[in-house]
Amino acid sequence: MRKLKNEELNRLSIERYKLAEKLPVVVVLDNIRSLNNIGSVFRTSDAFRIESICLCGITATPPHRDIHKTALGATDSVDWRYFKTTEDAVLDLKKNGYLVLAVEQTDNSILLQDFQASELGKMALVFGNEVHGVTESIVQSADQCIEIPQYGTKHSFNVAVSAGIVLWDIFLNLEKLR
């Protein structure tokens, strides 16, 4: 066994990435404070070829040195838009036929392992602020809420980790259909 060299990984160029088929998924970042988390979500979104990212409220936008530090160029490959409020992003996405899914612990959330992404079509996943989670008004307007089960003493994951877990699960579900 040996580690592969970069040239053996068959990575897409940015031009080929832009033309490649994407998962019908938009990531919505609801007032994310950490520039490193934002960059990490860009990098994960690139890896799973999601459609785009909506950066909302206080969420910083590229170009920014601290976003680039973790995104490693993914801000060039993944399409993104900025919205003054997360409510504006959600309204726009719903108007364009997206099912809005808040990733949050609620009284009626669906556990990730029970969630069937393959049946839904276009979806937008809302990930919340590092301290306060998804804004309550967004939880109220979401079509569904997805919860990542946790069995330890903590009640939350880092937002970038949550994005990685949920996007991987949805990627696996949707790949089964191809």
C-alpha positions in Angstrom: 0.0 0.0 0.0 1.2 3.5 -0.8 -0.2 7.0 -0.6 -1.4 8.3 -4.0 0.3 11.3 -5.6 -1.8 14.4 -6.4 -1.6 13.7 -10.1 -3.0 10.2 -9.6 -6.2 11.5 -7.9 -7.8 12.6 -11.2 -9.1 15.8 -9.7 -11.3 18.1 -11.8 -10.0 21.4 -13.0 -12.1 24.4 -11.9 -13.4 24.6 -15.5 -14.5 20.9 -15.5 -15.9 21.2 -12.0 -18.1 24.1 -13.1 -19.5 22.0 -16.0 -19.9 18.8 -13.9 -23.2 17.5 -12.7 -23.9 18.7 -9.2 -26.0 17.3 -6.3 -29.3 19.1 -6.2 -28.3 20.5 -2.8 -27.8 24.1 -1.7 -26.1 24.7 1.7 -27.4 27.7 3.6 -25.1 29.1 6.3 -27.2 31.0 8.9 -25.0 33.6 10.6 -21.8 31.6 10.9 -19.2 33.5 12.9 -16.0 31.4 12.2 -14.2 32.1 9.0 -12.5 28.7 9.3 -15.9 27.0 9.5 -17.0 28.8 6.4 -13.9 27.8 4.5 -14.3 24.2 5.7 -17.9 24.1 4.5 -16.8 25.3 1.1 -14.2 22.6 0.9 -16.7 19.9 1.9 -19.2 21.3 -0.6 -16.6 21.1 -3.4 -15.8 17.4 -2.5 -19.5 16.4 -2.8 -20.1 18.7 -5.8 -23.1 20.5 -4.2 -24.9 23.1 -6.3 -24.1 26.2 -4.3 -23.8 27.9 -0.9 -25.9 30.7 0.4 -24.0 32.9 2.9 -26.4 34.8 5.1 -26.3 37.6 7.7 -23.0 37.9 9.5 -21.5 35.0 7.6 -18.4 36.4 5.9 -17.9 36.1 2.1 -14.9 35.4 0.0 -12.3 36.6 -0.7 -11.0 36.5 2.8 -7.6 35.1 3.9 -9.1 33.1 6.8 -11.8 31.6 4.7 -9.2 30.6 2.1 -7.0 29.0 4.8 -9.5 26.2 5.1 -11.3 26.3 1.8 -8.0 25.8 -0.1 -9.4 27.2 -3.4 -13.0 25.8 -3.1 -14.3 29.4 -3.1 -13.4 29.4 -6.8 -15.1 26.1 -7.6 -18.3 26.2 -5.6 -20.9 28.8 -6.6 -22.1 31.1 -3.8 -24.4 34.0 -3.1 -24.8 36.4 -0.2 -28.2 37.2 1.4 -28.6 40.0 4.0 -30.8 37.6 6.0 -31.4 33.9 6.1 -35.1 34.6 5.7 -34.4 36.2 2.3 -32.4 33.1 1.2 -35.1 30.7 2.3 -37.8 32.7 0.5 -35.7 32.7 -2.7 -35.0 28.9 -2.4 -38.6 28.0 -1.8 -39.7 30.2 -4.7 -37.3 28.2 -6.9 -38.7 24.8 -5.8 -36.3 23.8 -3.1 -37.4 21.9 0.0 -35.8 23.7 3.0 -34.4 21.4 5.6 -33.0 22.9 8.9 -30.3 20.8 10.5 -31.4 21.3 14.1 -32.6 19.5 17.2 -36.4 20.1 17.4 -39.4 18.4 18.8 -40.3 17.0 15.4 -36.9 16.4 13.8 -36.1 13.4 11.6 -33.0 11.5 12.7 -30.4 11.5 10.0 -30.4 7.7 9.7 -34.2 7.8 9.0 -34.0 10.7 6.5 -34.6 9.7 2.8 -32.9 12.3 0.6 -33.5 10.3 -2.5 -37.3 11.0 -2.4 -37.1 14.8 -2.1 -35.7 16.4 -5.3 -34.0 19.8 -4.9 -33.1 20.6 -1.3 -31.6 23.4 0.8 -29.8 22.5 4.0 -29.7 25.2 6.6 -26.8 25.0 9.1 -26.9 27.4 12.1 -24.7 29.7 14.1 -22.0 28.0 16.3 -23.7 29.2 19.6 -27.4 29.6 18.8 -28.0 27.1 16.0 -30.5 27.7 13.3 -32.5 30.8 13.9 -36.0 30.0 15.3 -37.8 31.8 12.5 -36.0 29.6 10.0 -36.8 26.4 12.0 -40.5 27.6 11.9 -40.4 28.1 8.1 -38.4 25.0 7.2 -40.2 22.2 5.5 -38.5 19.6 7.7 -35.7 19.4 10.3 -33.0 16.8 10.3 -31.2 15.9 13.5 -27.8 14.2 13.8 -28.0 11.7 16.6 -25.5 12.1 19.4 -24.8 9.8 22.3 -22.2 11.6 24.4 -22.3 14.4 26.9 -22.3 17.3 24.4 -25.5 18.4 22.6 -24.0 19.7 19.4 -21.3 19.3 16.7 -19.2 22.0 15.2 -21.1 23.4 12.2 -18.4 22.3 9.7 -18.5 18.8 11.1 -22.3 18.8 10.9 -22.1 19.8 7.3 -19.7 17.1 6.6 -21.8 14.4 8.2 -25.1 15.5 6.6 -23.6 16.1 3.1 -21.9 12.7 3.2 -25.2 11.0 4.1 -27.1 12.8 1.4 -24.4 12.1 -1.1 -24.6 8.4 -0.4 -28.4 8.4 -0.7 -28.4 10.2 -4.0 -25.5 8.2 -5.4 -27.6 5.0 -5.1 -30.0 6.5 -7.6 -27.4 7.1 -10.3 
